[in-house]
Amino acid sequence: MTIATPQEHYEAILNEVYPWMMGPFDVMAEEQQALFERFGLGPRGCRRALDLGCGPGYQSVALARLGFEVTGLDTSESMLAAMRQATDSLPVRGVLGDMRHLRDLVPGPWEAAVCMGDSLAHLPSREEVRRVIRTVAGQLERGGVFVIGYRDMSELPRGLDRFIPVKADADRVSLCFLEEEGPETYLAYDVVHTREGAHWRFAKGCYRKLRIAADWLVAELSGCGLALRRREVQRGMTLLLAEK
């Protein structure tokens, strides 16, 4: 069995279906803006915001609408192209690259940094997560905030609960299956059927993701001088807000 990297898996399968899975862009951007407003985000310092693993730009657009000058970082050129189409005249720019090289690609200072949608779980190890957190913390200005959103899979579903229906309509069906691999990682299998005329196209793939316990992540943030200000779970996503 071939286990793809997250970037390979997205390029082969998920980039095509991601906008369909997430729904209308404006709806997603408005939801993210409402979340950031509820968390109290708004420019008070240098006005610069960083969106790690920005994808098609839901969070970047939300931050820009709140008054930030935003840089979105992602490993996918197609995702960045989608973001450029969605940002219009908003102060948003995209940078192609890996967040592990954040310091060289997009140096701070930053007033706000966000990392949403399981982007941290796509890193190859907890040590790499630790390094990214340290880099972000080091480049946040005093009073700056770091918002993280991800699925805490430290305890994986069991039995039939490992089969997760992602989305389905008359023209496409998407299903995910989770398999435990070890204490730090699990395997995510995506299966997608897409209608093409009278026939269905079938795509499948597998990639490795990190299991990151929320308590571990909170401890790492604290160890970098970031104080936890908010912690909640919303529709299966763990949300953390930490302040420098």
C-alpha positions, 0 to 999 in steps of 0.5 A: 500500500502506498501512503502519500504525503499530505501534499501528494494526497491533496494534489491527487484527490482532495484539492479537486473536491475541497471547495465542494466539501466545504460549501460556498466560499462566502458562507465559510468566510463569514463563519470564520469571521464570526468566530474571530470576532467572538474571539476578540480578534481585531487590529490593535498593533502592527495589523499584520496577520498570518494564515498558516495552511491557508488553503483557498483563503477562508480565514485569510479573507475573514481576517482581512475583512476585520482589518488585518493585512494578511499573508496566507502560506500554503504548499498548494499552488492551486489552493493559493490560486483559488484564494487569489480569485476570492480576495478581490481588493482585500489586503491578502497575499499568498506565499507558496511554501511549507510552514516548517520554513516559516521564518525564512518565507514570511518573517514577522512580526505578526499581530495575529496568527491562525492555523486552522483545518487540521494543518498542524496534523499534516506535519510529520511529527510532534517535534515539527509541531513544537518547532512551528509553535516556537517559531510563531511565538517568537514572531508574534508581537507582545499582545499578539494571538495565535488561534489553532483549529484542528481535530483532536484524534488522540482517541480514534473512533472504534469499529464502524465509527471509523467510517465517516461520511464526508458529503454526498449529493447527486453527482459526488459521494465522499467517504473517509476511513480512519485506521490507527497506526501508532501512538503518534499517527493514524492513517486517513483513507479518502474514497470519492465517487464523481459522476461524469455523464453516465459513468462514475469516476472513482478515486482513492488514497491514503495519507498519514496524520498526526494524533495531537492531544489538546492538553499536549498542545496547550502545554507546548503553547505555554512553554513558548510563553503563550497563555491560553485564553480560550478553549472550546470544541465546535462541530468536532474541531478543537479551538484554542486561542493563546496570547503572548 
